């Protein structure tokens, strides 16, 4: 099955293109050489899940394009997004004699993209990076925008750099090898984009959720949805590349979400944790009179329709303690993103003690909504007549 092809231009300080379509893995070498013309060597970074599936065509394409390619693989999982993995990649780059003209290819999901991108940002003070996302989460979010990072003992993404890729190559055919849980994980970011910036997209997802079944039926529509999500992120990143203000809106749900991730020992997926964070903040915003009353329930139902559970076991006090390590904290305040309705959000610098109250109120409401959402979530709609190229 093939999908419609999309190419989006990202106008940051280092402009680049995002390529979305099918059968793109074989073109990685050609595209990499076109954006790093002097490259003679390429280091492909991947993990133990993705490497056996997709490394071969990428390596073959690079070698065929005249770029001597080598492979470094690390164990899959958030627990390996650490300084030891970064060191492994940097040492391999040096062993392979990569120069400033060469390129590091990130082949995998968000963890691979983050750590490989950080390696590219730091090796010889910065070399070219090409992102080849293989998960929905990485395609719609983490591969675009130039954020790279590793985790430290005291928190998630605490060491990193802004380093824009030279290209992003999203082969939607790779999504077919994801488990239902992995696919759903990316839907958390899709729903987030709709809440903060696109009410029509939110309503469309309510009618026809982005599910593994849709992937099997209509790959072109999935490609279009990915392109639409990247377009939302592009509009923000182009105005605020280094997260001085507007870009912080993309962190909706992440402060509490990262706290949930850590407090749960990273047993829950990133998308599910962000979903919990979004429902919690929306619920607290209703209590404060900042958000329409129906928003938390609509968000909870939509997340559940996309296969994301809102259930969690962590104590709110532990979530709060973990959330205090969040990089969005500044002194005695933390930047929260507050929904003002579906399709609109605002930044709200919040005192730490007030954040604790918001977190506790929000998580209490989320626990209640979790059970209700599971009982009332509609079955994913089937719309065989939907036009994948229509744009609301």
Secondary structure in CASP SS format (residue, H / E / C, confidence):
PFRMAT SS
TARGET T0000
AUTHOR 0000-0000-0000
METHOD secondary structure of the structure
MODEL  1
X C 1.00
X C 1.00
X C 1.00
X C 1.00
X C 1.00
X E 1.00
X E 1.00
X E 1.00
X E 1.00
X E 1.00
X C 1.00
X C 1.00
X C 1.00
X C 1.00
X C 1.00
X E 1.00
X E 1.00
X E 1.00
X E 1.00
X E 1.00
X E 1.00
X C 1.00
X C 1.00
X C 1.00
X H 1.00
X H 1.00
X H 1.00
X H 1.00
X H 1.00
X H 1.00
X H 1.00
X H 1.00
X H 1.00
X H 1.00
X H 1.00
X C 1.00
X C 1.00
X C 1.00
X C 1.00
X C 1.00
X E 1.00
X E 1.00
X E 1.00
X E 1.00
X E 1.00
X E 1.00
X E 1.00
X C 1.00
X C 1.00
X C 1.00
X H 1.00
X H 1.00
X H 1.00
X H 1.00
X H 1.00
X H 1.00
X H 1.00
X H 1.00
X H 1.00
X H 1.00
X H 1.00
X H 1.00
X H 1.00
X H 1.00
X C 1.00
X C 1.00
X C 1.00
X E 1.00
X E 1.00
X E 1.00
X E 1.00
X E 1.00
X E 1.00
X E 1.00
X C 1.00
X C 1.00
X C 1.00
X H 1.00
X H 1.00
X H 1.00
X C 1.00
X C 1.00
X H 1.00
X H 1.00
X H 1.00
X H 1.00
X H 1.00
X H 1.00
X H 1.00
X H 1.00
X H 1.00
X H 1.00
X H 1.00
X H 1.00
X H 1.00
X C 1.00
X C 1.00
X C 1.00
X C 1.00
X C 1.00
X C 1.00
X C 1.00
X E 1.00
X E 1.00
X E 1.00
X E 1.00
X E 1.00
X E 1.00
X C 1.00
X H 1.00
X H 1.00
X H 1.00
X H 1.00
X H 1.00
X H 1.00
X H 1.00
X H 1.00
X H 1.00
X H 1.00
X H 1.00
X H 1.00
X H 1.00
X H 1.00
X H 1.00
X H 1.00
X C 1.00
X C 1.00
X E 1.00
X E 1.00
X E 1.00
X E 1.00
X E 1.00
X E 1.00
X C 1.00
X C 1.00
X H 1.00
X H 1.00
X H 1.00
X H 1.00
X H 1.00
X H 1.00
X H 1.00
X C 1.00
X C 1.00
X C 1.00
X C 1.00
X E 1.00
X E 1.00
X E 1.00
X E 1.00
X E 1.00
X E 1.00
X C 1.00
X C 1.00
X E 1.00
X E 1.00
X E 1.00
X E 1.00
X E 1.00
X E 1.00
X E 1.00
X E 1.00
X C 1.00
X C 1.00
X C 1.00
X C 1.00
X E 1.00
X E 1.00
X E 1.00
X E 1.00
X E 1.00
X H 1.00
X H 1.00
X H 1.00
X H 1.00
X H 1.00
X H 1.00
X C 1.00
X C 1.00
X H 1.00
X H 1.00
X H 1.00
X H 1.00
X H 1.00
X H 1.00
X H 1.00
X H 1.00
X H 1.00
X H 1.00
X H 1.00
X H 1.00
X H 1.00
X H 1.00
X H 1.00
X H 1.00
X H 1.00
X H 1.00
X C 1.00
X H 1.00
X H 1.00
X H 1.00
X H 1.00
X H 1.00
X H 1.00
X H 1.00
X H 1.00
X H 1.00
X C 1.00
X C 1.00
X C 1.00
X C 1.00
X H 1.00
X H 1.00
X H 1.00
X H 1.00
X H 1.00
X H 1.00
X C 1.00
X H 1.00
X H 1.00
X H 1.00
X H 1.00
X H 1.00
X H 1.00
X H 1.00
X H 1.00
X H 1.00
X H 1.00
X H 1.00
X H 1.00
X H 1.00
X H 1.00
X H 1.00
X H 1.00
X H 1.00
X H 1.00
X H 1.00
X C 1.00
X C 1.00
X C 1.00
X C 1.00
X C 1.00
X C 1.00
X C 1.00
X C 1.00
X H 1.00
X H 1.00
X H 1.00
X H 1.00
X H 1.00
X H 1.00
X C 1.00
X C 1.00
X H 1.00
X H 1.00
X H 1.00
X H 1.00
X H 1.00
X H 1.00
X H 1.00
X H 1.00
X H 1.00
X H 1.00
X C 1.00
X C 1.00
X C 1.00
X C 1.00
X C 1.00
X C 1.00
X H 1.00
X H 1.00
X H 1.00
X H 1.00
X H 1.00
X H 1.00
X H 1.00
X H 1.00
X H 1.00
X H 1.00
X H 1.00
X H 1.00
X H 1.00
X H 1.00
X H 1.00
X H 1.00
X H 1.00
X H 1.00
X C 1.00
X C 1.00
X C 1.00
X C 1.00
X C 1.00
X C 1.00
X C 1.00
X H 1.00
X H 1.00
X H 1.00
X H 1.00
X H 1.00
X H 1.00
X H 1.00
X H 1.00
X H 1.00
X H 1.00
X H 1.00
X C 1.00
X C 1.00
X C 1.00
X C 1.00
X C 1.00
X C 1.00
X C 1.00
X C 1.00
X C 1.00
X C 1.00
X H 1.00
X H 1.00
X H 1.00
X H 1.00
X H 1.00
X H 1.00
X H 1.00
X H 1.00
X C 1.00
X C 1.00
X C 1.00
X C 1.00
X C 1.00
X E 1.00
X E 1.00
X C 1.00
X C 1.00
X E 1.00
X E 1.00
X E 1.00
X E 1.00
X E 1.00
X E 1.00
X E 1.00
X E 1.00
X E 1.00
X C 1.00
X C 1.00
X E 1.00
X E 1.00
X E 1.00
X E 1.00
X E 1.00
X E 1.00
X E 1.00
X E 1.00
X H 1.00
X H 1.00
X H 1.00
X H 1.00
X H 1.00
X H 1.00
X H 1.00
X H 1.00
X H 1.00
X H 1.00
X H 1.00
X H 1.00
X H 1.00
X H 1.00
X H 1.00
X H 1.00
X H 1.00
X H 1.00
X H 1.00
X H 1.00
X H 1.00
X H 1.00
X H 1.00
X H 1.00
X H 1.00
X C 1.00
X C 1.00
X C 1.00
X C 1.00
X C 1.00
X C 1.00
X C 1.00
X C 1.00
X C 1.00
X C 1.00
X C 1.00
X C 1.00
X C 1.00
X C 1.00
X C 1.00
X C 1.00
END
